[in-house]
């Protein structure tokens, strides 16, 4: 889980994804204990870090690509069927100042 994925944070059909400049996009699977609040274009990641991101922002996310079966092991509820892969398991939550390209 040490790879890096860079791209635009997008909200598609209620699914938070990162879309690269090459057209790849991944559904983000966050570590246990992380809470996301989506309010319009603002996304707040809550885990004590207080990181705030905005839809449309360019971000870097550490972690790695995962199959559906592997991604499901990181969540407490089944992934919504309307939020298909590919999946990116977030291994490192971006810190303020390190998310912008």
C-alpha positions, 0 to 999 in steps of 0.5 A: 500500500505504498503506491501513489495515485494523483488526480482530480477528486470527483463525486459521481453518482454519490461515489467519491473517486479520483480521476487521473489525467490519463482517464483512469479513475478509482473509487476511494476506499478509506481506512477504518475510523475515517468519516467523510462528510460531503456538503456540495463540493466540499468533502471533510475527512474526519479522523482527527486530522481535520483535512478538508478537500473540495471536489474538483481539487487535484490530490495525491493519495497513497495506497494501492489498487484492490480487487472488489473482494480485497476492497470489501475487507476494508469496509464494514458494510458492502460497497454500493453496487452503483459505485463500481471499481476499480478500487483504491484502498487509501493507505495514507490520508493526505495531510494539509498542504500535501494534497495539491499538485 
